[in-house]
Amino acid sequence: MASPGVYHVNTPLLESIDMSRRAGTAVYLKMENSQPSGSFKIRGIGHLCQKLAGPGSKGVVCSSGGNAGMATAYVARKLNIPAIIIVPSSSPELVVQKLRDQGATVRVVGKVWDDANTEAMRLTQTDGLTYVPPFDNPLLWQGHASVIREIWACLPVKPGAVVVSVGGGGLLCGVVEGMREVGWGSVPILAMETEGAHCFNAAVKTGRIVTLPDITSEAKCLGAKTVCQRAFDYSQEENCPIISELVSDKQALEAVETFLDEERVLVELACGASLAAVYSGLIQKLQDEGRLPRPLGPLVVIVCGGSSVNMSQMQHLKKILHT
C-alpha cells in the first residue's frame, strides 16, 4: 500500500527460476507492472505532481500514448484536479479508454509523441495547466530512483547488472541516480530498445543526440524520437557503465509471450525489450564478448509493466510480427 502523499507502491522483487536457468545466474524481477497505474511511471510522475501540482492547481496536462498518461491521470484523480492527456493517433483505443476511465480528458493530436507534446506545451501557456513531462525532468528521475532503493533494501548482494527498457530515458536516468545513491555506481546497466524506437542507441553510436525520422517499432511506449539530454550525458561518462543494445519487435514479442507462459504475467512490448535480454541469449553474448563478466552476479530486470496491452493487442502483434 502507498504511504500518505505517495502514489506508488513498493513492488515485489521476485526470483525467476526459469530466467535464472537461461541466464546462468540468479535473475530477480522488479515487478513494476503491479503499480496502481500499471507501470513504473507513477514513481516519477507522482513525485513531480506532489511538488508542482497541489490541490489548488488548475490541472495537469501530459503528452503520452500510454504509461505516463495513465500515471498522470491516476495521480490527478487522487489529487482531485483535472487532467488533460494528449495522445498521438498511434495510441491503442484500449489506452484511450483506460485514461477516460481514470477521469481524464483525452485529446488525439498528431501521429507520434512529439506532435502530442507540442500541443501539451501549448496548453500550459494558454490554459495555465501544469505540464507533466513523460521523461525529461529531474523531479521524475528523483522519483524513479526509488525503484533502486527498494531493490537495494532487499537484495542480499550487489547485482551483476541491471536491465532496463529505454524510451525517452527517464527511467534510465532514475536508475543511474538511484544506483549512485546506494553505492552501486560501478554496476553495469543494460539499456534495451527495440529497432525502430532506438533514439538512445542512435545517440550512443553517433556520439551526439539524434532525432529519429519516425517511430517504426510496434513498441509505441518506447516511441520518443529523441532521447533526453541527461540520459545521453550519462552514456558518455567513463564511470557510468551503460551498455546500449537493440532487439527486434519479434524478439520483444517472443519475450512477452514466454514471460506470460513462465511467469503468468502479461506486459507490453516495450517491457519485452528488457525481458528479451535474457530470452534472446544476449546476456551470454555480452559475456562472450567480454562486455559483461563471467561469472555474473545476480541480474536484476526491471519489469516496467505497461497499460497498453491485452489479449486482443497481443493477437494483433502476433499477426503482424509472426508473419
Backbone as numpy.savetxt, mean C-alpha at the origin, in Angstrom:
# Nx Ny Nz CAx CAy CAz Cx Cy Cz
-9.00 -3.71 18.94 -9.85 -2.51 18.94 -8.96 -1.26 18.94
-9.36 -0.24 18.17 -8.58 1.00 18.12 -8.71 1.78 19.42
-7.65 2.47 19.80 -7.69 3.33 20.99 -8.50 4.57 20.67
-9.03 5.27 21.70 -9.78 6.50 21.46 -8.93 7.51 20.67
-9.51 8.06 19.61 -8.78 9.03 18.79 -7.81 8.39 17.81
-7.69 7.07 17.84 -6.85 6.35 16.88 -7.78 5.48 16.04
-7.61 5.53 14.73 -8.60 4.89 13.85 -8.14 3.55 13.30
-6.85 3.22 13.46 -6.38 1.91 13.01 -6.34 0.95 14.19
-6.22 -0.34 13.88 -6.09 -1.36 14.92 -4.71 -2.00 14.82
-4.29 -2.61 15.92 -3.04 -3.37 15.93 -3.34 -4.72 15.26
-2.81 -4.90 14.06 -3.16 -6.08 13.26 -2.30 -7.29 13.63
-2.81 -8.50 13.34 -2.04 -9.71 13.66 -0.75 -9.84 12.86
0.25 -10.44 13.47 1.48 -10.85 12.78 1.48 -12.37 12.82
1.22 -12.99 11.67 1.01 -14.44 11.62 2.16 -15.13 10.89
2.61 -16.25 11.43 3.62 -17.04 10.73 2.91 -17.93 9.70
3.43 -17.95 8.49 2.87 -18.80 7.44 3.77 -20.00 7.21
3.27 -21.18 7.50 4.04 -22.41 7.31 4.30 -22.65 5.82
3.24 -22.48 5.01 3.38 -22.72 3.57 4.37 -21.76 2.92
4.28 -20.46 3.24 5.19 -19.48 2.64 6.61 -19.66 3.18
6.72 -20.07 4.43 8.04 -20.32 5.02 8.74 -21.45 4.29
7.97 -22.49 3.96 8.54 -23.62 3.22 9.05 -23.16 1.84
8.28 -22.32 1.19 8.66 -21.83 -0.14 9.91 -20.93 -0.08
9.97 -20.08 0.96 11.04 -19.08 1.04 12.32 -19.63 1.66
12.21 -20.78 2.36 13.38 -21.34 3.01 13.75 -20.62 4.28
12.84 -19.82 4.81 13.03 -19.13 6.08 11.65 -18.81 6.65
11.59 -18.49 7.94 10.29 -18.16 8.54 9.70 -16.92 7.88
8.44 -17.01 7.47 7.74 -15.88 6.86 6.62 -15.44 7.78
6.63 -14.17 8.13 5.59 -13.59 8.96 4.77 -12.61 8.14
3.46 -12.67 8.31 2.53 -11.84 7.55 1.91 -10.78 8.46
2.12 -9.53 8.14 1.49 -8.43 8.88 0.17 -8.12 8.18
-0.93 -8.52 8.82 -2.23 -8.61 8.16 -3.00 -7.27 8.17
-2.53 -6.35 7.34 -3.17 -5.04 7.25 -4.53 -5.08 6.55
-4.83 -6.21 5.92 -6.15 -6.38 5.33 -7.26 -6.37 6.39
-6.89 -6.57 7.66 -7.90 -6.60 8.73 -8.15 -5.23 9.36
-7.58 -4.17 8.77 -7.89 -2.81 9.24 -9.36 -2.48 8.96
-9.97 -1.57 9.75 -11.39 -1.24 9.55 -11.73 -0.80 8.12
-10.79 -0.14 7.44 -11.06 0.31 6.08 -10.55 -0.68 5.03
-9.94 -1.77 5.48 -9.50 -2.81 4.56 -8.04 -2.76 4.15
-7.32 -1.71 4.57 -5.90 -1.63 4.20 -5.11 -0.78 5.19
-3.79 -0.80 5.00 -2.87 -0.03 5.84 -3.11 1.46 5.79
-3.79 1.96 4.75 -3.91 3.40 4.52 -4.49 4.14 5.72
-5.29 3.45 6.50 -5.95 4.13 7.62 -4.95 4.58 8.68
-3.77 3.96 8.72 -2.75 4.38 9.69 -2.35 5.83 9.45
-1.91 6.09 8.23 -1.44 7.44 7.92 -2.56 8.44 7.79
-3.65 8.04 7.16 -4.76 8.97 6.94 -5.46 9.30 8.24
-5.59 8.31 9.13 -6.16 8.59 10.44 -5.31 9.60 11.21
-3.99 9.42 11.14 -3.06 10.32 11.82 -3.15 11.73 11.23
-3.19 11.82 9.91 -3.25 13.14 9.25 -4.56 13.85 9.56
-5.68 13.13 9.47 -6.97 13.76 9.74 -7.09 14.22 11.18
-6.50 13.45 12.09 -6.49 13.82 13.50 -5.78 15.16 13.69
-4.71 15.37 12.92 -3.91 16.59 13.06 -4.53 17.78 12.32
-5.17 17.52 11.17 -5.55 18.62 10.28 -7.05 18.85 10.14
-7.86 17.83 10.44 -9.31 17.94 10.17 -10.11 17.62 11.41
-10.22 18.58 12.31 -10.99 18.38 13.53 -12.49 18.45 13.26
-13.29 18.31 14.31 -14.76 18.33 14.16 -15.29 19.63 13.53
-14.53 20.73 13.64 -14.98 21.99 13.04 -14.65 22.11 11.57
-14.05 21.09 11.01 -13.63 21.12 9.61 -14.83 21.17 8.67
-14.65 21.83 7.53 -15.70 21.85 6.50 -15.81 20.50 5.80
-14.81 19.67 6.02 -14.81 18.36 5.39 -13.47 18.05 4.77
-13.35 16.85 4.24 -12.10 16.41 3.64 -12.34 16.00 2.20
-11.29 16.11 1.39 -11.36 15.65 0.01 -10.12 14.81 -0.27
-10.33 13.67 -0.93 -9.23 12.76 -1.23 -9.38 12.26 -2.66
-8.27 12.19 -3.37 -8.27 11.62 -4.72 -7.77 10.19 -4.61
-8.66 9.24 -4.82 -8.23 7.85 -4.66 -9.20 6.91 -5.34
-8.65 5.99 -6.12 -9.47 4.95 -6.73 -9.61 3.74 -5.84
-9.34 3.88 -4.56 -9.42 2.70 -3.71 -9.17 2.94 -2.25
-8.02 2.45 -1.77 -7.80 2.32 -0.33 -7.68 3.63 0.42
-7.03 4.64 -0.18 -6.92 5.93 0.50 -8.31 6.56 0.64
-9.12 6.43 -0.40 -10.48 6.95 -0.34 -11.30 6.25 0.73
-11.15 4.92 0.82 -11.89 4.17 1.84 -11.48 4.59 3.24
-10.18 4.78 3.44 -9.69 5.20 4.76 -10.19 6.60 5.10
-10.16 7.51 4.12 -10.62 8.88 4.34 -12.11 8.89 4.67
-12.90 8.13 3.92 -14.34 8.08 4.16 -14.64 7.52 5.55
-13.90 6.49 5.95 -14.11 5.87 7.26 -13.80 6.87 8.39
-12.64 7.53 8.29 -12.25 8.47 9.34 -13.21 9.66 9.39
-13.63 10.16 8.21 -14.56 11.30 8.16 -15.88 10.92 8.84
-16.33 9.70 8.61 -17.58 9.25 9.26 -17.41 9.22 10.77
-16.25 8.77 11.24 -15.99 8.73 12.68 -15.89 10.14 13.27
-15.35 11.07 12.47 -15.23 12.46 12.92 -16.52 13.26 12.71
-17.46 12.63 12.01 -18.74 13.28 11.68 -18.55 14.54 10.85
-17.68 14.45 9.84 -17.46 15.56 8.90 -17.66 15.03 7.48
-18.00 15.92 6.52 -18.23 15.47 5.14 -16.93 14.98 4.48
-17.09 14.03 3.56 -15.95 13.55 2.76 -16.34 13.52 1.29
-15.51 14.12 0.46 -15.68 14.01 -0.99 -14.50 13.21 -1.52
-14.79 12.13 -2.21 -13.74 11.28 -2.75 -13.79 11.37 -4.28
-12.68 11.81 -4.87 -12.58 11.93 -6.32 -11.88 10.69 -6.85
-12.54 9.94 -7.71 -11.96 8.70 -8.23 -11.81 8.78 -9.74
-10.78 8.16 -10.30 -10.67 8.08 -11.75 -11.64 7.05 -12.32
-11.91 7.13 -13.61 -12.88 6.22 -14.23 -12.44 4.77 -14.21
-11.15 4.54 -13.94 -10.64 3.16 -13.87 -11.03 2.45 -12.58
-11.63 3.17 -11.64 -11.99 2.56 -10.35 -13.17 1.61 -10.50
-13.08 0.42 -9.90 -14.19 -0.53 -9.99 -15.45 0.01 -9.32
-16.61 -0.35 -9.85 -17.89 0.06 -9.28 -18.01 -0.41 -7.83
-17.41 -1.56 -7.54 -17.37 -2.09 -6.18 -16.84 -1.05 -5.19
-15.75 -0.38 -5.58 -15.12 0.62 -4.70 -16.02 1.83 -4.55
-16.58 2.29 -5.65 -17.46 3.46 -5.61 -18.62 3.22 -4.66
-19.20 2.02 -4.72 -20.34 1.70 -3.85 -19.90 1.64 -2.38
-18.73 1.05 -2.13 -18.24 0.97 -0.75 -18.00 2.36 -0.17
-17.48 3.27 -0.99 -17.25 4.64 -0.54 -18.58 5.31 -0.18
-19.57 5.11 -1.00 -20.91 5.69 -0.72 -21.50 5.07 0.53
-21.26 3.78 0.73 -21.77 3.12 1.94 -21.16 3.72 3.21
-19.94 4.25 3.09 -19.29 4.91 4.24 -19.82 6.34 4.44
-20.70 6.79 3.53 -21.29 8.12 3.67 -20.59 9.20 2.87
-19.61 8.82 2.04 -18.87 9.81 1.26 -19.61 10.18 -0.02
-19.35 11.39 -0.49 -19.79 11.82 -1.82 -18.70 11.43 -2.80
-19.07 10.72 -3.86 -18.08 10.23 -4.82 -18.26 10.96 -6.15
-17.15 11.44 -6.70 -17.17 12.06 -8.04 -16.13 11.37 -8.91
-16.51 11.04 -10.12 -15.61 10.38 -11.06 -15.03 11.44 -12.00
-13.69 11.57 -11.96 -13.01 12.59 -12.77 -11.77 11.98 -13.42
-11.68 12.04 -14.75 -10.47 11.63 -15.45 -10.28 10.13 -15.55
-9.16 9.77 -16.18 -8.88 8.36 -16.45 -7.99 7.73 -15.39
-7.03 8.50 -14.87 -6.08 7.96 -13.89 -6.07 8.84 -12.64
-5.34 8.36 -11.62 -5.32 9.06 -10.33 -4.89 10.52 -10.47
-3.90 10.77 -11.30 -3.38 12.13 -11.44 -4.48 13.12 -11.84
-5.41 12.68 -12.71 -6.54 13.54 -13.11 -7.44 13.82 -11.92
-7.74 12.78 -11.16 -8.60 12.93 -9.99 -7.95 13.85 -8.96
-6.64 13.74 -8.83 -5.92 14.55 -7.85 -5.97 16.03 -8.18
-5.92 16.36 -9.46 -6.01 17.76 -9.89 -7.34 18.36 -9.44
-8.42 17.59 -9.58 -9.74 18.06 -9.16 -9.81 18.18 -7.63
-9.22 17.24 -6.92 -9.22 17.31 -5.45 -8.50 18.57 -4.97
-7.36 18.87 -5.59 -6.62 20.08 -5.22 -7.45 21.34 -5.48
-8.20 21.33 -6.58 -9.04 22.49 -6.91 -10.10 22.72 -5.83
-10.69 21.62 -5.33 -11.75 21.73 -4.32 -11.22 22.26 -2.99
-9.94 22.01 -2.70 -9.38 22.58 -1.47 -9.35 24.11 -1.56
-9.16 24.61 -2.78 -9.11 26.07 -2.98 -10.52 26.68 -3.02
-11.43 26.03 -3.73 -12.75 26.63 -3.95 -13.73 26.38 -2.80
-13.62 25.20 -2.15 -14.61 24.83 -1.13 -14.04 24.81 0.29
-12.75 25.09 0.44 -12.15 25.12 1.77 -12.06 23.78 2.46
-12.03 22.70 1.66 -11.93 21.36 2.24 -10.48 21.02 2.58
-10.30 20.15 3.56 -8.96 19.69 3.93 -8.52 18.60 2.98
-7.39 18.81 2.33 -6.89 17.85 1.35 -6.22 16.67 2.05
-6.63 15.47 1.70 -6.02 14.26 2.23 -5.25 13.59 1.08
-3.93 13.73 1.06 -3.15 13.12 -0.01 -3.07 11.61 0.19
-3.08 10.82 -0.89 -3.01 9.37 -0.72 -1.66 8.87 -0.22
-0.56 9.58 -0.56 0.75 9.00 -0.20 1.86 10.01 0.07
1.69 11.27 -0.29 2.83 12.19 -0.25 2.66 13.27 0.82
2.91 12.88 2.07 2.82 13.84 3.18 3.51 13.23 4.40
4.36 14.00 5.09 5.07 13.47 6.27 4.14 12.93 7.36
2.95 13.51 7.51 2.01 13.01 8.52 1.54 11.59 8.17
1.38 11.32 6.88 1.02 9.96 6.46 2.14 8.99 6.83
3.36 9.37 6.53 4.50 8.47 6.78 4.64 8.19 8.27
4.41 9.24 9.09 4.47 9.04 10.55 3.44 8.02 10.99
2.24 8.12 10.42 1.18 7.16 10.77 1.51 5.76 10.29
2.01 5.65 9.07 2.35 4.32 8.53 3.49 3.67 9.29
4.37 4.47 9.88 5.51 3.92 10.64 5.04 3.03 11.80
3.80 3.23 12.24 3.29 2.43 13.37 3.25 0.95 13.02
3.16 0.60 11.74 3.13 -0.82 11.36 4.43 -1.51 11.75
5.55 -0.80 11.63 6.85 -1.38 12.00 6.99 -1.46 13.52
6.50 -0.47 14.23 6.57 -0.52 15.69 5.83 -1.74 16.22
4.69 -2.04 15.62 3.92 -3.22 16.04 4.68 -4.51 15.76
5.30 -4.58 14.58 6.08 -5.78 14.23 7.24 -5.95 15.20
7.95 -4.86 15.47 9.09 -4.86 16.38 8.69 -5.35 17.78
7.47 -4.98 18.19 7.01 -5.33 19.54 6.76 -6.83 19.72
6.53 -7.55 18.61 6.20 -8.98 18.80 7.07 -9.93 17.99
8.01 -9.43 17.18 8.92 -10.32 16.47 10.14 -10.55 17.36
10.48 -11.81 17.64 11.54 -12.07 18.62 12.94 -11.67 18.16
13.17 -11.61 16.84 14.51 -11.26 16.33 14.37 -10.23 15.21
15.50 -9.62 14.86 15.51 -8.68 13.74 15.19 -9.44 12.45
14.30 -8.89 11.60 13.97 -9.60 10.35 15.13 -9.62 9.36
15.10 -10.62 8.47 16.10 -10.68 7.41 15.80 -9.68 6.32
14.51 -9.44 6.08 14.06 -8.45 5.10 12.58 -8.18 5.33
12.13 -7.03 4.84 10.72 -6.66 4.90 10.25 -6.44 3.47
9.12 -7.05 3.12 8.58 -6.95 1.76 7.35 -6.06 1.77
7.29 -5.13 0.80 6.19 -4.16 0.77 5.84 -3.84 -0.68
4.54 -3.68 -0.95 4.11 -3.20 -2.26 4.26 -1.69 -2.32
4.61 -1.17 -3.51 4.80 0.27 -3.68 3.86 0.79 -4.76
3.12 1.85 -4.42 2.31 2.57 -5.40 2.92 3.95 -5.57
2.43 4.90 -4.76 3.03 6.24 -4.79 4.21 6.38 -3.85
4.38 5.39 -2.94 5.55 5.39 -2.06 5.27 5.75 -0.62
4.01 5.99 -0.25 3.71 6.40 1.11 4.02 5.33 2.15
3.62 4.09 1.87 3.90 3.01 2.81 5.41 2.76 2.90
6.09 2.81 1.76 7.54 2.63 1.76 8.22 3.65 2.66
7.80 4.91 2.56 8.40 5.96 3.41 8.13 5.69 4.88
6.90 5.25 5.20 6.57 4.94 6.58 7.37 3.77 7.11
7.57 2.76 6.26 8.36 1.60 6.65 9.81 1.99 6.93
10.39 2.82 6.07 11.78 3.28 6.30 11.86 4.04 7.61
10.92 4.97 7.85 10.93 5.76 9.09 10.79 4.85 10.31
9.85 3.90 10.23 9.62 3.01 11.36 10.83 2.13 11.65
11.47 1.62 10.59 12.62 0.74 10.78 13.81 1.49 11.37
13.99 2.72 10.98 15.06 3.52 11.58 14.75 3.79 13.05
13.49 3.99 13.34 13.06 4.30 14.71 13.34 3.14 15.66
13.15 1.89 15.18 13.31 0.73 16.07 14.70 0.08 15.95
15.59 0.70 15.19 16.95 0.17 15.08 17.12 -0.89 14.01
16.21 -0.93 13.05 16.29 -1.90 11.95 16.73 -1.24 10.64
17.40 -0.12 10.71 17.75 0.64 9.51 18.59 -0.12 8.51
19.31 -1.15 8.97 20.17 -1.92 8.06 19.45 -3.09 7.39
18.20 -3.32 7.77 17.44 -4.45 7.22 16.96 -4.12 5.80
17.22 -4.99 4.82 16.78 -4.72 3.45 15.26 -4.63 3.34
14.80 -3.70 2.51 13.38 -3.58 2.18 13.21 -3.98 0.72
12.37 -4.95 0.48 12.09 -5.39 -0.88 10.83 -4.67 -1.35
11.00 -3.71 -2.27 9.92 -2.85 -2.75 9.36 -3.43 -4.05
8.13 -3.91 -4.00 7.53 -4.65 -5.11 6.49 -3.81 -5.86
6.57 -3.88 -7.20 5.58 -3.23 -8.06 5.20 -4.18 -9.19
4.09 -3.89 -9.84 3.73 -4.63 -11.05 4.21 -3.85 -12.27
4.55 -4.58 -13.31 4.92 -3.94 -14.58 3.73 -3.14 -15.09
3.99 -1.89 -15.45 2.90 -1.03 -15.90 2.38 -0.10 -14.83
2.85 -0.31 -13.59 2.56 0.62 -12.48 3.84 0.78 -11.68
4.95 0.97 -12.41 6.29 0.84 -11.81 7.02 2.17 -11.72
6.34 3.20 -11.19 6.95 4.53 -11.16 8.19 4.57 -10.26
8.21 3.78 -9.19 9.38 3.77 -8.30 10.55 3.08 -8.98
10.31 1.90 -9.56 11.37 1.17 -10.24 11.96 1.97 -11.39
11.09 2.67 -12.13 11.56 3.50 -13.25 12.47 4.62 -12.75
12.11 5.20 -11.60 12.94 6.27 -11.03 14.28 5.72 -10.54
14.25 4.55 -9.88 15.48 3.94 -9.37 16.43 3.62 -10.53
15.89 3.05 -11.60 16.72 2.67 -12.74 17.28 3.88 -13.48
16.49 4.95 -13.55 16.90 6.14 -14.29 17.77 7.07 -13.46
17.61 6.99 -12.13 18.37 7.88 -11.26 17.72 9.23 -11.06
16.45 9.32 -11.44 15.69 10.56 -11.23 14.20 10.22 -11.25
13.38 11.14 -10.73 11.94 10.94 -10.74 11.45 10.82 -12.19
10.63 9.81 -12.42 10.09 9.55 -13.76 8.57 9.54 -13.69
7.92 10.16 -14.66 6.46 10.08 -14.77 6.09 9.11 -15.88
5.39 8.04 -15.51 4.98 7.05 -16.50 3.95 7.67 -17.46
4.00 7.31 -18.74 3.02 7.87 -19.68 1.59 7.44 -19.38
1.43 6.23 -18.80 0.10 5.71 -18.49 0.25 4.56 -17.50
-0.86 4.20 -16.86 -0.88 3.02 -15.99 -1.48 1.88 -16.81
-0.65 0.90 -17.17 -1.13 -0.21 -17.98 -1.35 -1.48 -17.15
-0.93 -1.48 -15.90 -1.16 -2.62 -15.01 -2.61 -2.66 -14.56
-3.11 -3.87 -14.29 -4.45 -4.01 -13.73 -4.45 -3.73 -12.22
-3.28 -3.59 -11.62 -3.18 -3.28 -10.19 -3.41 -1.78 -10.00
-4.65 -1.37 -10.15 -4.97 0.06 -10.19 -4.61 0.79 -8.90
-4.58 0.07 -7.78 -4.24 0.73 -6.52 -2.74 0.97 -6.39
-1.95 0.49 -7.35 -0.54 0.90 -7.42 -0.40 1.99 -8.47
-1.53 2.56 -8.88 -1.54 3.37 -10.09 -1.20 4.84 -9.96
-0.07 5.17 -9.37 0.44 6.55 -9.44 1.48 6.60 -10.55
1.40 7.62 -11.38 2.35 7.71 -12.50 3.71 8.24 -12.05
3.73 8.90 -10.86 4.98 9.47 -10.35 5.11 9.13 -8.87
6.26 8.58 -8.47 6.47 8.25 -7.07 6.78 9.52 -6.28
6.51 9.52 -4.98 6.79 10.72 -4.19 8.31 10.90 -4.02
8.70 12.15 -3.91 10.12 12.52 -3.86 10.85 11.84 -2.71
10.20 11.75 -1.54 10.87 11.19 -0.37 11.23 9.71 -0.59
10.33 8.97 -1.22 10.62 7.55 -1.50 11.82 7.42 -2.42
11.87 8.25 -3.45 13.02 8.22 -4.36 14.30 8.60 -3.62
14.21 9.63 -2.78 15.40 10.07 -2.02 15.94 8.93 -1.15
15.04 8.19 -0.50 15.49 7.06 0.31 16.23 6.03 -0.54
15.75 5.82 -1.77 16.38 4.82 -2.64 17.79 5.20 -3.02
18.12 6.48 -2.91 19.44 6.96 -3.29 20.43 7.00 -2.13
19.94 6.73 -0.91 20.81 6.78 0.26 21.56 5.47 0.43
22.86 5.56 0.65 23.69 4.36 0.78 23.32 3.52 1.99
22.86 4.19 3.06 22.55 3.47 4.30 21.09 3.01 4.35
20.41 3.02 3.19 19.00 2.62 3.14 18.86 1.52 2.09
18.98 0.25 2.52 19.01 -0.86 1.56 17.63 -1.21 1.00
17.24 -0.54 -0.08 15.96 -0.82 -0.74 16.24 -1.56 -2.05
15.59 -2.70 -2.22 15.70 -3.48 -3.46 14.39 -3.32 -4.22
14.45 -2.72 -5.40 13.25 -2.50 -6.21 13.10 -3.62 -7.23
11.95 -4.30 -7.21 11.71 -5.42 -8.14 10.30 -5.35 -8.72
10.15 -5.95 -9.90 8.86 -5.97 -10.59 8.36 -7.40 -10.78
7.05 -7.56 -10.78 6.41 -8.80 -11.19 5.34 -8.45 -12.21
4.94 -9.43 -13.00 3.86 -9.20 -13.96 2.51 -9.23 -13.25
1.49 -8.68 -13.91 0.13 -8.78 -13.37 -0.25 -10.24 -13.16
0.15 -11.09 -14.10 -0.18 -12.51 -14.00 0.45 -13.14 -12.76
1.72 -12.79 -12.48 2.37 -13.31 -11.28 1.69 -12.80 -10.01
1.28 -11.53 -10.03 0.58 -10.95 -8.87 -0.76 -11.66 -8.66
-1.48 -11.94 -9.76 -2.77 -12.62 -9.65 -2.59 -14.05 -9.14
-1.59 -14.74 -9.65 -1.31 -16.10 -9.18 -0.98 -16.10 -7.69
-0.29 -15.05 -7.24 0.03 -14.92 -5.81 -1.24 -14.72 -4.99
-2.16 -13.87 -5.50 -3.44 -13.65 -4.81 -4.22 -14.96 -4.71
-4.24 -15.72 -5.80 -4.98 -16.98 -5.82 -4.36 -18.01 -4.86
-3.03 -18.10 -4.87 -2.37 -19.05 -3.97 -2.57 -18.65 -2.51
-2.50 -17.35 -2.24 -2.71 -16.84 -0.89 -4.12 -17.16 -0.40
-5.08 -17.03 -1.30 -6.46 -17.37 -0.94 -6.59 -18.86 -0.63
-5.95 -19.69 -1.44 -6.01 -21.14 -1.21 -5.32 -21.54 0.09
-4.13 -20.99 0.32 -3.32 -21.44 1.46 -3.63 -20.73 2.77
-3.90 -19.43 2.68 -4.10 -18.64 3.92 -5.56 -18.26 4.15
-6.43 -18.59 3.15 -7.87 -18.31 3.26 -8.19 -16.84 3.41
-7.42 -16.00 2.72 -7.60 -14.54 2.77 -7.55 -14.01 1.33
-8.53 -13.17 0.98 -8.57 -12.57 -0.35 -8.06 -11.13 -0.28
-7.02 -10.83 -1.06 -6.47 -9.48 -1.13 -6.45 -9.03 -2.59
-6.19 -7.74 -2.80 -6.24 -7.23 -4.17 -4.90 -7.42 -4.90
-4.93 -7.16 -6.20 -3.77 -7.39 -7.06 -2.55 -6.59 -6.60
-2.77 -5.37 -6.14 -1.65 -4.55 -5.67 -0.92 -5.23 -4.52
-1.67 -5.89 -3.64 -1.07 -6.63 -2.53 -0.37 -7.88 -3.04
-0.91 -8.44 -4.12 -0.30 -9.62 -4.72 1.13 -9.39 -5.18
1.48 -8.14 -5.47 2.85 -7.82 -5.89 3.85 -8.21 -4.81
3.55 -7.91 -3.55 4.48 -8.26 -2.47 4.44 -9.76 -2.17
3.26 -10.37 -2.23 3.14 -11.82 -2.01 3.92 -12.60 -3.07
3.95 -12.05 -4.29 4.64 -12.72 -5.40 6.14 -12.81 -5.16
6.67 -11.99 -4.29 8.11 -12.08 -3.97 8.44 -13.47 -3.44
7.51 -14.04 -2.69 7.69 -15.39 -2.17 7.23 -16.43 -3.18
6.02 -16.26 -3.71 5.43 -17.29 -4.56 6.14 -17.46 -5.90
6.76 -16.40 -6.42 7.42 -16.49 -7.74 8.86 -16.97 -7.67
9.38 -17.17 -6.45 10.76 -17.60 -6.29 11.77 -16.46 -6.31
11.27 -15.21 -6.21 12.17 -14.05 -6.27 13.15 -14.01 -5.10
12.70 -14.43 -3.92 13.59 -14.41 -2.74 14.83 -15.24 -3.01
14.65 -16.47 -3.50 15.81 -17.33 -3.80 16.68 -16.73 -4.90
16.03 -16.12 -5.90 16.77 -15.49 -7.01 17.68 -14.38 -6.47
17.15 -13.55 -5.58 17.94 -12.47 -4.99 19.08 -13.02 -4.13
18.83 -14.15 -3.48 19.89 -14.79 -2.70 20.98 -15.34 -3.64
20.57 -15.96 -4.74 21.52 -16.48 -5.72 22.40 -15.36 -6.29
21.80 -14.17 -6.43 22.53 -13.02 -6.97 23.36 -12.29 -5.91
23.23 -12.74 -4.66 23.98 -12.10 -3.58 23.36 -10.80 -3.09
22.14 -10.53 -3.49 21.47 -9.28 -3.08 20.70 -9.43 -1.77
20.41 -10.68 -1.41 19.89 -11.00 -0.08 20.78 -12.10 0.48
21.01 -12.10 1.81 21.92 -13.10 2.39 21.31 -14.50 2.43
22.17 -15.48 2.51 21.75 -16.87 2.73 22.65 -17.43 3.82
22.14 -17.93 4.94 20.71 -18.00 5.26 20.13 -16.61 5.52
18.81 -16.54 5.38 18.09 -15.29 5.56 17.29 -15.35 6.85
17.34 -14.27 7.62 16.52 -14.19 8.83 15.04 -14.16 8.47
14.16 -14.06 9.46 12.72 -14.07 9.19 12.33 -13.00 8.17
11.46 -13.41 7.26 10.97 -12.50 6.22 9.61 -11.97 6.66
9.46 -10.65 6.69 8.17 -10.04 7.04 7.53 -9.49 5.78
6.33 -9.95 5.48 5.58 -9.47 4.32 4.41 -8.63 4.84
4.37 -7.37 4.43 3.24 -6.52 4.82 2.10 -6.78 3.85
1.06 -7.43 4.35 -0.11 -7.76 3.54 -0.99 -6.51 3.55
-0.75 -5.62 2.57 -1.35 -4.29 2.64 -2.87 -4.30 2.50
-3.44 -5.41 1.98 -4.88 -5.57 1.99 -5.53 -5.13 0.70
-6.58 -4.35 0.82 -7.24 -3.83 -0.36 -8.74 -3.93 -0.33
-9.40 -2.84 -0.72 -10.85 -2.79 -0.68 -11.48 -3.07 -2.05
-10.66 -3.11 -3.11 -11.24 -3.24 -4.45 -11.15 -4.66 -4.98
-11.55 -5.61 -4.17 -11.51 -7.00 -4.63 -12.71 -7.77 -4.09
-13.31 -8.57 -4.94 -14.30 -9.56 -4.56 -14.21 -10.68 -5.59
-15.04 -11.68 -5.49 -14.91 -12.82 -6.39 -15.22 -12.44 -7.84
-16.13 -11.50 -8.01 -16.45 -11.04 -9.37 -15.22 -10.36 -10.01
-14.54 -9.53 -9.22 -13.32 -8.87 -9.72 -12.23 -9.90 -10.00
-12.14 -10.92 -9.16 -11.16 -11.99 -9.38 -11.44 -12.72 -10.69
-12.71 -13.01 -10.95 -13.06 -13.70 -12.19 -12.70 -12.84 -13.41
-12.94 -11.54 -13.29 -12.60 -10.61 -14.37 -11.08 -10.62 -14.62
-10.30 -10.56 -13.55 -8.83 -10.55 -13.70 -8.34 -11.87 -14.28
-8.91 -12.97 -13.83 -8.51 -14.28 -14.35 -8.80 -14.38 -15.85
-9.91 -13.81 -16.25 -10.32 -13.87 -17.67 -9.32 -13.12 -18.55
-8.90 -11.93 -18.10 -8.03 -11.12 -18.95 -6.54 -11.44 -18.79
-6.15 -12.03 -17.65 -4.72 -12.27 -17.41 -4.31 -13.71 -17.64
-5.23 -14.64 -17.59 -4.87 -16.06 -17.79 -5.08 -16.52 -19.22
-5.43 -15.60 -20.11 -5.62 -15.99 -21.51 -4.31 -15.83 -22.27
